[in-house]
Amino acid sequence: MEVDAFRRLFPLRFHERHLLESIRPDGRPLGRARDTTIALGAVASANGSALAKIGCTTMLAAVKLEVMTPKAESPDEGCIVIDFHMPPICSPLVRPGRPAEAAPVITKQLTDIILSSGMIDLKELSLVSGKAAWMAYLDIYCLDADGALFDAALLSAVAAFSHLQIPVVSLNDNGRIVLLSEENSGAMWEKEPVNKEKRKLKLDTLPFSLTCVLHKNYILADPSAEEESIMETYLTVVLDSSMQLVSLNKPGGPGLAQTSAIQDCVALTIQRVKELQKILNEAISDMEVD
């Protein structure tokens, strides 16, 4: 039987034969993630954006800022709204007119992680206490879904916020917040500008994640869509840039018989976080040079 035919008819057996040799069909060792790239500034019309690729899995994230009236209970805080999209172009499993089941789940996960990790102090989004603050809309589009969607979505979100520039705003004669374009930035206003120049959003500890598939005694880091479809148990570990645990998520599948499996996944995540920090820092440095 030809290899391709055997792979289609008996996918689990095909992968298990590779696992016996401690290698995967794409040539990776079990604990190695796929090649990862980040490109900042992918959407010119956004205040911050990034294109992140993990293997073939591709995410495009864009942040758009709008002025809002802060809530009465938090007059000195802005707000972040996150939405994850899976258009039909990303996978043959996503049908036109039918929302992908994974999209709202990943939206909820991203919202929980970004807000609970302490990456962004919402007070950094305040403009005028009780009167005006920034509403940050983060939209993430999955352009290619080939496994580990949450990992790539979180990476693109962190990169987009790292690229975010808060625009210059001022109070006009009526006391309303207005954006100052480059053309009229030198215009005279009755009141001082709220912020006199564009500034980067201050980010604290950045969250990064790694999804691992657990099959028998094997742990596969950063699974492809094919690996996820044939192996039932997977675990997503989220650590921040100081290596503190942010989240541990196991969506269904058989129970973990050994706690050592979790420890091994955390150890792989620590290594992965260091890799992602380096990739993000290089992308930021390249952007500053340009």
C-alpha positions in Angstrom: 0.0 0.0 0.0 1.3 3.5 -0.9 2.3 5.8 2.0 -0.3 8.4 1.1 -3.1 5.9 0.9 -2.1 4.3 4.2 -2.0 7.7 5.8 -5.5 8.5 4.7 -7.0 5.1 5.7 -5.2 4.6 8.9 -4.0 8.0 10.2 -3.5 7.0 13.8 -1.4 3.9 12.9 0.6 6.1 10.5 1.4 8.6 13.2 2.1 5.9 15.8 4.8 4.3 13.6 6.5 7.7 13.5 6.2 8.1 17.3 8.1 4.8 17.8 11.0 6.6 16.2 10.4 9.8 18.3 9.8 11.8 15.1 6.7 13.2 13.4 5.6 13.0 9.8 6.8 16.6 9.1 10.3 15.7 10.4 10.0 17.5 13.8 11.1 16.0 17.1 8.2 15.5 19.4 8.9 18.5 21.6 9.7 21.0 18.9 7.2 23.7 17.7 6.9 24.7 14.1 8.8 27.6 12.6 7.3 30.9 13.8 7.3 34.3 12.3 5.8 37.7 13.2 5.4 40.7 11.0 4.3 44.0 12.6 2.3 46.7 10.9 0.5 44.3 8.6 -2.7 46.6 8.5 -1.9 50.2 7.6 -5.3 51.5 8.7 -5.1 50.0 12.2 -3.5 51.6 15.2 -1.6 48.4 15.8 -1.4 45.1 13.9 0.5 42.0 13.3 0.6 38.9 11.1 1.7 35.8 13.0 2.5 32.4 11.5 3.1 29.1 13.3 3.9 26.6 10.6 1.0 27.0 8.2 -1.4 28.4 10.9 -1.7 32.1 10.1 -3.4 34.9 12.1 -3.9 38.5 11.3 -4.6 40.8 14.3 -5.6 44.4 14.2 -6.3 46.9 17.0 -8.5 49.9 16.4 -9.0 52.7 19.0 -12.1 54.7 19.5 -13.0 57.2 22.2 -15.7 56.1 24.7 -17.3 57.4 27.9 -15.9 55.2 30.7 -18.1 53.3 33.0 -19.2 55.0 36.2 -17.7 52.2 38.4 -14.3 52.6 36.6 -14.0 56.2 35.5 -10.2 56.0 35.0 -10.2 52.9 32.9 -10.6 52.1 29.2 -11.9 48.9 27.7 -10.8 46.1 25.4 -13.1 44.1 23.1 -11.8 41.0 21.5 -13.3 39.1 18.6 -11.9 36.0 16.8 -13.0 35.3 13.3 -12.7 32.1 11.2 -13.8 32.9 7.6 -14.3 30.0 5.2 -10.9 30.7 3.6 -9.1 29.3 6.7 -10.3 25.7 6.5 -12.4 23.4 4.4 -14.2 22.5 7.6 -15.6 26.0 7.9 -18.7 26.5 5.7 -20.0 29.8 4.4 -22.9 31.1 6.4 -22.2 28.9 9.4 -20.0 30.4 12.2 -17.2 28.1 13.2 -17.8 26.4 16.5 -14.2 27.2 17.7 -14.5 30.9 17.1 -16.5 31.9 20.2 -14.5 29.5 22.4 -11.2 31.1 21.3 -12.7 34.6 21.7 -13.6 33.8 25.3 -10.2 32.2 26.0 -8.3 35.2 24.6 -10.5 37.7 26.5 -9.9 35.8 29.8 -6.1 35.5 29.2 -5.4 39.0 28.1 -7.5 40.6 30.9 -6.3 38.3 33.7 -2.6 38.2 32.8 -2.1 41.8 33.7 -0.5 42.5 30.3 -2.5 45.7 29.9 -3.3 48.2 32.7 -6.7 49.5 31.6 -5.8 52.8 33.3 -3.3 53.3 30.5 -6.3 53.7 28.2 -7.8 56.6 30.2 -7.9 60.1 28.6 -10.0 62.3 30.9 -11.2 60.8 34.2 -14.9 60.1 34.1 -15.3 61.7 30.6 -13.2 59.9 28.0 -11.1 56.8 27.5 -10.0 54.5 24.7 -12.0 51.5 23.6 -9.6 49.1 22.0 -11.2 46.7 19.5 -9.0 43.7 18.8 -10.0 41.7 15.8 -8.1 38.5 14.9 -8.7 36.7 11.6 -7.6 33.2 11.0 -6.3 33.0 7.5 -5.1 29.3 7.7 -6.2 26.9 10.4 -3.6 24.2 10.6 -3.6 23.4 14.4 -2.8 25.2 17.6 -5.2 28.0 16.7 -5.2 29.5 20.2 -1.4 29.7 20.4 -1.2 31.6 17.1 -4.1 33.8 18.0 -2.6 34.8 21.3 0.8 35.4 19.7 -0.8 37.7 17.1 -2.8 39.6 19.8 0.3 40.2 21.9 2.3 41.3 18.8 -0.5 43.7 17.7 -0.6 45.3 21.2 3.2 45.6 21.1 2.9 47.5 17.8 0.0 49.7 19.0 0.5 53.4 18.9 -1.9 55.6 20.8 -2.7 58.7 18.6 -2.5 62.3 19.6 -5.8 63.8 21.0 -6.8 67.1 22.4 -9.8 68.9 23.8 -11.6 71.1 21.4 -13.5 74.4 22.3 -16.6 72.4 23.3 -14.6 70.2 25.7 -14.8 67.1 23.4 -11.9 64.8 22.6 -10.8 65.0 19.0 -8.0 63.3 17.1 -5.1 65.4 15.9 -3.9 64.5 12.4 -0.4 65.2 11.3 -1.6 68.1 9.3 -3.3 70.0 12.1 -1.2 68.8 15.0 0.4 72.2 15.2 -3.0 74.0 15.5 -3.7 76.0 18.6 -6.3 74.7 21.1 -7.7 76.4 24.0 -6.6 73.6 26.2 -3.4 71.5 26.3 -3.4 68.3 24.3 -4.3 65.2 26.4 -1.2 63.5 25.0 1.2 65.6 23.0 2.7 62.9 20.8 2.0 59.3 19.8 3.0 56.8 22.4 3.3 53.1 22.7 1.0 51.3 25.0 2.8 50.2 28.2 2.7 46.4 28.5 3.7 44.5 31.5 4.2 40.7 31.5 3.3 39.2 28.2 1.4 35.9 28.0 2.5 33.2 25.6 1.0 29.7 25.2 1.9 26.2 24.0 -0.6 23.5 23.1 0.6 19.9 23.5 -1.1 16.7 22.3 -0.9 13.7 24.7 -1.1 10.3 23.2 -0.2 7.2 25.3 3.3 8.1 26.7 4.1 10.6 24.1 3.8 14.4 24.3 3.7 16.3 21.0 4.3 20.1 21.2 2.5 22.5 18.8 0.2 19.9 17.0 -0.9 20.3 13.4 -4.6 20.1 12.5 -4.1 16.4 11.5 -2.5 15.5 14.8 -5.3 17.3 16.7 -8.0 15.5 14.8 -6.7 11.9 15.5 -5.4 12.3 19.1 -8.0 13.1 21.7 -6.1 14.7 24.6 -4.4 18.0 24.4 -3.4 20.6 26.9 -2.7 24.3 26.6 -0.4 26.0 29.0 -0.2 29.8 29.2 2.8 31.4 30.9 3.7 35.1 31.2 7.1 36.5 30.3 8.3 36.0 33.9 7.4 32.3 33.6 4.4 32.5 36.0 1.5 30.2 35.2 -1.5 32.2 33.8 -3.7 29.3 32.6 -3.9 25.6 32.2 -6.6 24.4 29.8 -7.6 20.8 28.9 -10.7 20.8 26.7 -12.2 17.3 27.2 -10.5 14.0 26.3 -9.4 11.2 28.7 -8.1 12.2 32.1 -4.4 12.6 32.7 -3.2 9.5 34.6 0.2 11.1 35.5 0.9 14.5 36.9 4.3 14.3 35.3 2.7 14.8 31.9 1.6 18.3 33.1 5.0 19.0 34.4 6.6 18.0 31.1 4.1 20.3 29.2 5.0 23.2 31.4 8.7 22.6 30.9 8.1 22.6 27.1 6.1 25.8 27.4 9.0 27.5 29.3 11.3 26.7 26.5 8.7 27.9 24.0 8.1 31.2 25.8 11.8 32.0 25.5 11.7 31.3 21.8 8.6 33.5 21.3 10.0 36.4 23.3 13.1 36.4 21.1 11.0 36.3 17.9 8.8 39.2 19.1 11.7 41.3 20.2 13.4 40.8 16.8 10.2 41.8 15.0 10.0 45.0 17.2 13.6 45.8 16.5 13.2 45.3 12.8 10.1 47.6 12.9 12.1 50.4 14.7 14.9 50.2 12.2 12.5 50.6 9.3 
